[in-house]
């Protein structure tokens, strides 16, 4: 299924306990909570599990990274491969995958050709303006220092997020906004959506929760209908 907004994205990254059968169990937990609460969730599993998991869940699935086949070398994951695996969207860039803007435009265009939604990471307004010129589907607004922190923008500077959302709406209202970095609790999620974003999500807070299902259920209460 395609990404629908608003939603909360669980990113598995490469954390222990999120691959293979463990990854499937985690996806099933997320799906169970989504079905029970009506809250929209999406998942970004580890890359080797993409095809396997897309066949086993109705949740939207996001690829953590991929590049056009034309640019790929040995060991690279291609946009064409993740599209064939049934993935719904892909992080064209993220804090651990910086791409020069001469490469971002063609990647967004190739996503569009393949029916993949493009998510582009931007740390500031200047980078966002450049990215918006390529008409991405979604901008991930995240400061690298906020990743896995206790002091993300949702806590320390919500006004900055509000101004970013307004800026994107003025520049390209078709592009959705996603805020990440330091989102750990239902209160954080509520603050994020109160700033006007279309999506938010977490990685370490979700994976490291002692009771993942309980944590997800608390998050579900803060995701708008």
C-alpha positions as YAML, in Angstrom:
chain: A
units: angstrom
residues:
- id: 1
  name: UNK
  ca: [0.00, 0.00, 0.00]
- id: 2
  name: UNK
  ca: [1.15, 3.58, -0.62]
- id: 3
  name: UNK
  ca: [2.12, 5.89, 2.19]
- id: 4
  name: UNK
  ca: [-0.87, 7.68, 3.68]
- id: 5
  name: UNK
  ca: [-0.68, 10.64, 6.02]
- id: 6
  name: UNK
  ca: [-0.49, 11.21, 8.90]
- id: 7
  name: UNK
  ca: [1.65, 8.24, 9.92]
- id: 8
  name: UNK
  ca: [4.40, 7.12, 12.27]
- id: 9
  name: UNK
  ca: [7.41, 5.34, 10.78]
- id: 10
  name: UNK
  ca: [9.35, 2.66, 12.64]
- id: 11
  name: UNK
  ca: [12.89, 2.46, 11.25]
- id: 12
  name: UNK
  ca: [14.70, -0.79, 12.07]
- id: 13
  name: UNK
  ca: [18.05, 0.55, 10.82]
- id: 14
  name: UNK
  ca: [20.49, -2.29, 11.58]
- id: 15
  name: UNK
  ca: [19.59, -2.85, 15.22]
- id: 16
  name: UNK
  ca: [19.99, -6.27, 16.77]
- id: 17
  name: UNK
  ca: [16.68, -8.08, 17.03]
- id: 18
  name: UNK
  ca: [15.14, -6.56, 13.90]
- id: 19
  name: UNK
  ca: [16.31, -8.94, 11.13]
- id: 20
  name: UNK
  ca: [14.92, -12.21, 9.80]
- id: 21
  name: UNK
  ca: [12.35, -13.86, 12.06]
- id: 22
  name: UNK
  ca: [12.88, -11.14, 14.67]
- id: 23
  name: UNK
  ca: [12.10, -8.52, 12.05]
- id: 24
  name: UNK
  ca: [8.93, -10.33, 11.04]
- id: 25
  name: UNK
  ca: [7.81, -10.53, 14.67]
- id: 26
  name: UNK
  ca: [8.40, -6.80, 15.06]
- id: 27
  name: UNK
  ca: [6.42, -6.02, 11.90]
- id: 28
  name: UNK
  ca: [3.58, -8.25, 13.12]
- id: 29
  name: UNK
  ca: [3.54, -6.36, 16.41]
- id: 30
  name: UNK
  ca: [3.34, -3.01, 14.61]
- id: 31
  name: UNK
  ca: [0.57, -4.31, 12.36]
- id: 32
  name: UNK
  ca: [-1.38, -5.71, 15.30]
- id: 33
  name: UNK
  ca: [-1.27, -2.34, 17.09]
- id: 34
  name: UNK
  ca: [-2.23, -0.50, 13.89]
- id: 35
  name: UNK
  ca: [-5.24, -2.74, 13.34]
- id: 36
  name: UNK
  ca: [-6.34, -2.53, 16.98]
- id: 37
  name: UNK
  ca: [-6.03, 1.25, 17.26]
- id: 38
  name: UNK
  ca: [-6.67, 2.48, 13.72]
- id: 39
  name: UNK
  ca: [-3.42, 4.47, 13.86]
- id: 40
  name: UNK
  ca: [-1.30, 4.61, 10.72]
- id: 41
  name: UNK
  ca: [2.17, 3.10, 10.98]
- id: 42
  name: UNK
  ca: [4.83, 2.36, 8.36]
- id: 43
  name: UNK
  ca: [8.00, 0.29, 8.69]
- id: 44
  name: UNK
  ca: [11.53, 0.55, 7.30]
- id: 45
  name: UNK
  ca: [13.01, -2.95, 7.75]
- id: 46
  name: UNK
  ca: [16.55, -4.06, 7.19]
- id: 47
  name: UNK
  ca: [17.24, -4.16, 3.45]
- id: 48
  name: UNK
  ca: [17.72, -7.94, 3.01]
- id: 49
  name: UNK
  ca: [14.23, -8.53, 4.45]
- id: 50
  name: UNK
  ca: [12.30, -6.19, 2.16]
- id: 51
  name: UNK
  ca: [10.80, -8.67, -0.30]
- id: 52
  name: UNK
  ca: [10.07, -11.21, 2.40]
- id: 53
  name: UNK
  ca: [8.28, -8.70, 4.62]
- id: 54
  name: UNK
  ca: [6.31, -6.92, 1.93]
- id: 55
  name: UNK
  ca: [4.70, -10.29, 1.18]
- id: 56
  name: UNK
  ca: [3.71, -10.68, 4.83]
- id: 57
  name: UNK
  ca: [2.33, -7.32, 5.88]
- id: 58
  name: UNK
  ca: [-0.28, -4.82, 4.81]
- id: 59
  name: UNK
  ca: [1.74, -2.00, 6.36]
- id: 60
  name: UNK
  ca: [3.49, 0.47, 4.04]
- id: 61
  name: UNK
  ca: [7.15, -0.52, 3.68]
- id: 62
  name: UNK
  ca: [9.98, 1.97, 3.19]
- id: 63
  name: UNK
  ca: [13.48, 1.13, 1.94]
- id: 64
  name: UNK
  ca: [16.20, 2.67, 4.09]
- id: 65
  name: UNK
  ca: [18.37, 3.34, 1.02]
- id: 66
  name: UNK
  ca: [18.59, 2.57, -2.71]
- id: 67
  name: UNK
  ca: [20.14, 4.09, -5.83]
- id: 68
  name: UNK
  ca: [19.34, 3.90, -9.54]
- id: 69
  name: UNK
  ca: [20.69, 0.80, -11.26]
- id: 70
  name: UNK
  ca: [22.59, 3.05, -13.67]
- id: 71
  name: UNK
  ca: [24.71, 4.31, -10.76]
- id: 72
  name: UNK
  ca: [25.08, 1.02, -8.90]
- id: 73
  name: UNK
  ca: [28.16, -1.04, -8.30]
- id: 74
  name: UNK
  ca: [28.79, -4.33, -6.58]
- id: 75
  name: UNK
  ca: [26.75, -4.69, -3.40]
- id: 76
  name: UNK
  ca: [24.54, -1.65, -3.97]
- id: 77
  name: UNK
  ca: [20.76, -1.91, -3.53]
- id: 78
  name: UNK
  ca: [18.92, -0.48, -6.50]
- id: 79
  name: UNK
  ca: [15.69, 1.45, -6.79]
- id: 80
  name: UNK
  ca: [14.59, -1.01, -9.43]
- id: 81
  name: UNK
  ca: [15.11, -3.94, -7.04]
- id: 82
  name: UNK
  ca: [13.20, -2.41, -4.14]
- id: 83
  name: UNK
  ca: [10.36, -1.39, -6.45]
- id: 84
  name: UNK
  ca: [10.17, -4.98, -7.71]
- id: 85
  name: UNK
  ca: [10.11, -6.15, -4.08]
- id: 86
  name: UNK
  ca: [6.87, -4.25, -3.53]
- id: 87
  name: UNK
  ca: [8.29, -1.40, -1.46]
- id: 88
  name: UNK
  ca: [6.22, 1.80, -1.26]
- id: 89
  name: UNK
  ca: [8.84, 4.48, -0.62]
- id: 90
  name: UNK
  ca: [12.57, 4.99, -0.26]
- id: 91
  name: UNK
  ca: [14.92, 7.29, 1.61]
- id: 92
  name: UNK
  ca: [16.78, 8.95, -1.25]
- id: 93
  name: UNK
  ca: [19.03, 10.54, 1.38]
- id: 94
  name: UNK
  ca: [19.24, 10.39, 5.16]
- id: 95
  name: UNK
  ca: [21.75, 11.59, 7.79]
- id: 96
  name: UNK
  ca: [23.96, 8.57, 7.11]
- id: 97
  name: UNK
  ca: [23.61, 8.81, 3.33]
- id: 98
  name: UNK
  ca: [24.45, 12.24, 2.02]
- id: 99
  name: UNK
  ca: [24.12, 12.72, -1.73]
- id: 100
  name: UNK
  ca: [25.17, 15.75, -3.73]
- id: 101
  name: UNK
  ca: [22.24, 17.56, -5.28]
- id: 102
  name: UNK
  ca: [23.48, 16.69, -8.73]
- id: 103
  name: UNK
  ca: [22.45, 13.14, -7.76]
- id: 104
  name: UNK
  ca: [19.28, 13.85, -5.81]
- id: 105
  name: UNK
  ca: [17.24, 15.09, -8.77]
- id: 106
  name: UNK
  ca: [17.79, 12.00, -10.95]
- id: 107
  name: UNK
  ca: [17.04, 9.71, -8.01]
- id: 108
  name: UNK
  ca: [13.75, 11.46, -7.29]
- id: 109
  name: UNK
  ca: [12.87, 11.29, -10.97]
- id: 110
  name: UNK
  ca: [13.67, 7.57, -11.11]
- id: 111
  name: UNK
  ca: [11.54, 6.95, -8.01]
- id: 112
  name: UNK
  ca: [8.66, 8.66, -9.77]
- id: 113
  name: UNK
  ca: [9.11, 6.47, -12.85]
- id: 114
  name: UNK
  ca: [9.08, 3.34, -10.69]
- id: 115
  name: UNK
  ca: [6.09, 4.34, -8.58]
- id: 116
  name: UNK
  ca: [8.18, 4.80, -5.43]
- id: 117
  name: UNK
  ca: [7.57, 7.71, -3.11]
- id: 118
  name: UNK
  ca: [10.75, 9.68, -2.51]
- id: 119
  name: UNK
  ca: [11.84, 10.83, 0.96]
- id: 120
  name: UNK
  ca: [14.71, 13.33, 1.05]
- id: 121
  name: UNK
  ca: [16.54, 14.31, 4.22]
- id: 122
  name: UNK
  ca: [17.22, 17.99, 4.81]
- id: 123
  name: UNK
  ca: [18.90, 19.51, 7.88]
- id: 124
  name: UNK
  ca: [17.99, 23.13, 7.15]
- id: 125
  name: UNK
  ca: [15.88, 25.46, 5.03]
- id: 126
  name: UNK
  ca: [18.60, 26.13, 2.45]
- id: 127
  name: UNK
  ca: [18.96, 22.42, 1.70]
- id: 128
  name: UNK
  ca: [15.19, 22.06, 1.68]
- id: 129
  name: UNK
  ca: [14.80, 24.77, -0.95]
- id: 130
  name: UNK
  ca: [17.27, 22.97, -3.21]
- id: 131
  name: UNK
  ca: [15.52, 19.63, -2.67]
- id: 132
  name: UNK
  ca: [12.07, 21.09, -3.34]
- id: 133
  name: UNK
  ca: [13.16, 22.15, -6.80]
- id: 134
  name: UNK
  ca: [13.12, 18.43, -7.70]
- id: 135
  name: UNK
  ca: [9.55, 17.94, -6.39]
- id: 136
  name: UNK
  ca: [10.15, 15.16, -3.82]
- id: 137
  name: UNK
  ca: [7.18, 13.45, -2.22]
- id: 138
  name: UNK
  ca: [8.40, 14.05, 1.33]
- id: 139
  name: UNK
  ca: [11.11, 15.96, 3.18]
- id: 140
  name: UNK
  ca: [12.62, 14.46, 6.33]
- id: 141
  name: UNK
  ca: [13.60, 17.41, 8.52]
- id: 142
  name: UNK
  ca: [16.19, 16.20, 11.01]
- id: 143
  name: UNK
  ca: [19.36, 17.52, 12.58]
- id: 144
  name: UNK
  ca: [22.08, 14.84, 12.77]
- id: 145
  name: UNK
  ca: [22.74, 15.78, 16.39]
- id: 146
  name: UNK
  ca: [19.14, 14.93, 17.28]
- id: 147
  name: UNK
  ca: [19.34, 11.32, 16.11]
- id: 148
  name: UNK
  ca: [18.88, 8.92, 19.07]
- id: 149
  name: UNK
  ca: [19.04, 11.89, 21.43]
- id: 150
  name: UNK
  ca: [16.87, 13.04, 24.32]
- id: 151
  name: UNK
  ca: [16.76, 16.62, 23.04]
- id: 152
  name: UNK
  ca: [15.23, 16.66, 19.57]
- id: 153
  name: UNK
  ca: [13.61, 19.71, 18.03]
- id: 154
  name: UNK
  ca: [10.17, 18.51, 19.08]
- id: 155
  name: UNK
  ca: [11.26, 19.21, 22.65]
- id: 156
  name: UNK
  ca: [13.74, 22.05, 22.34]
- id: 157
  name: UNK
  ca: [12.51, 24.15, 19.42]
- id: 158
  name: UNK
  ca: [9.02, 23.29, 18.13]
- id: 159
  name: UNK
  ca: [8.72, 26.75, 16.63]
- id: 160
  name: UNK
  ca: [11.52, 25.87, 14.25]
- id: 161
  name: UNK
  ca: [9.49, 22.91, 13.01]
- id: 162
  name: UNK
  ca: [6.39, 25.07, 12.58]
- id: 163
  name: UNK
  ca: [8.34, 27.57, 10.49]
- id: 164
  name: UNK
  ca: [9.78, 24.76, 8.38]
- id: 165
  name: UNK
  ca: [6.30, 23.33, 7.70]
- id: 166
  name: UNK
  ca: [5.08, 26.77, 6.64]
- id: 167
  name: UNK
  ca: [8.10, 27.23, 4.41]
- id: 168
  name: UNK
  ca: [7.50, 23.90, 2.60]
- id: 169
  name: UNK
  ca: [3.81, 24.66, 2.19]
- id: 170
  name: UNK
  ca: [4.69, 27.97, 0.54]
- id: 171
  name: UNK
  ca: [7.40, 26.50, -1.69]
- id: 172
  name: UNK
  ca: [5.73, 23.25, -2.75]
- id: 173
  name: UNK
  ca: [2.45, 22.33, -1.05]
- id: 174
  name: UNK
  ca: [2.50, 18.89, -2.70]
- id: 175
  name: UNK
  ca: [5.53, 17.82, -0.66]
- id: 176
  name: UNK
  ca: [4.80, 16.24, 2.73]
- id: 177
  name: UNK
  ca: [6.86, 17.03, 5.83]
- id: 178
  name: UNK
  ca: [8.35, 14.48, 8.22]
- id: 179
  name: UNK
  ca: [10.24, 15.43, 11.39]
- id: 180
  name: UNK
  ca: [12.64, 12.98, 13.01]
- id: 181
  name: UNK
  ca: [15.40, 12.87, 15.57]
- id: 182
  name: UNK
  ca: [14.81, 12.50, 19.28]
- id: 183
  name: UNK
  ca: [11.18, 11.37, 19.07]
- id: 184
  name: UNK
  ca: [10.80, 8.99, 22.01]
- id: 185
  name: UNK
  ca: [7.39, 9.32, 23.66]
- id: 186
  name: UNK
  ca: [3.73, 9.87, 22.87]
- id: 187
  name: UNK
  ca: [4.16, 13.45, 24.10]
- id: 188
  name: UNK
  ca: [6.91, 13.96, 21.53]
- id: 189
  name: UNK
  ca: [4.64, 12.60, 18.80]
- id: 190
  name: UNK
  ca: [1.82, 14.89, 19.89]
- id: 191
  name: UNK
  ca: [4.18, 17.87, 19.83]
- id: 192
  name: UNK
  ca: [5.40, 16.95, 16.35]
- id: 193
  name: UNK
  ca: [1.94, 16.75, 14.83]
- id: 194
  name: UNK
  ca: [0.90, 19.93, 16.65]
- id: 195
  name: UNK
  ca: [3.66, 21.65, 14.64]
- id: 196
  name: UNK
  ca: [1.82, 20.70, 11.44]
- id: 197
  name: UNK
  ca: [4.02, 17.88, 10.11]
- id: 198
  name: UNK
  ca: [2.50, 15.07, 8.07]
- id: 199
  name: UNK
  ca: [4.59, 12.29, 9.62]
- id: 200
  name: UNK
  ca: [7.11, 11.50, 12.30]
- id: 201
  name: UNK
  ca: [8.86, 8.38, 13.51]
- id: 202
  name: UNK
  ca: [11.51, 6.72, 15.60]
- id: 203
  name: UNK
  ca: [14.20, 4.06, 15.51]
- id: 204
  name: UNK
  ca: [16.08, 3.56, 18.76]
- id: 205
  name: UNK
  ca: [13.13, 4.42, 21.01]
- id: 206
  name: UNK
  ca: [10.99, 1.77, 19.30]
- id: 207
  name: UNK
  ca: [13.63, -0.93, 19.10]
- id: 208
  name: UNK
  ca: [14.91, -0.45, 22.64]
- id: 209
  name: UNK
  ca: [11.50, -0.30, 24.34]
- id: 210
  name: UNK
  ca: [11.24, -2.98, 27.04]
- id: 211
  name: UNK
  ca: [7.62, -3.58, 25.98]
- id: 212
  name: UNK
  ca: [7.46, -2.79, 22.26]
- id: 213
  name: UNK
  ca: [3.73, -3.38, 21.94]
- id: 214
  name: UNK
  ca: [2.96, -1.21, 24.95]
- id: 215
  name: UNK
  ca: [5.20, 1.53, 23.58]
- id: 216
  name: UNK
  ca: [3.53, 1.35, 20.17]
- id: 217
  name: UNK
  ca: [0.08, 1.54, 21.74]
- id: 218
  name: UNK
  ca: [1.07, 4.69, 23.61]
- id: 219
  name: UNK
  ca: [2.39, 6.21, 20.36]
- id: 220
  name: UNK
  ca: [-0.85, 5.29, 18.59]
- id: 221
  name: UNK
  ca: [-2.81, 7.55, 20.94]
- id: 222
  name: UNK
  ca: [-0.87, 10.56, 19.63]
- id: 223
  name: UNK
  ca: [-1.18, 9.90, 15.88]
- id: 224
  name: UNK
  ca: [-4.02, 11.99, 14.41]
- id: 225
  name: UNK
  ca: [-6.87, 10.21, 12.62]
...
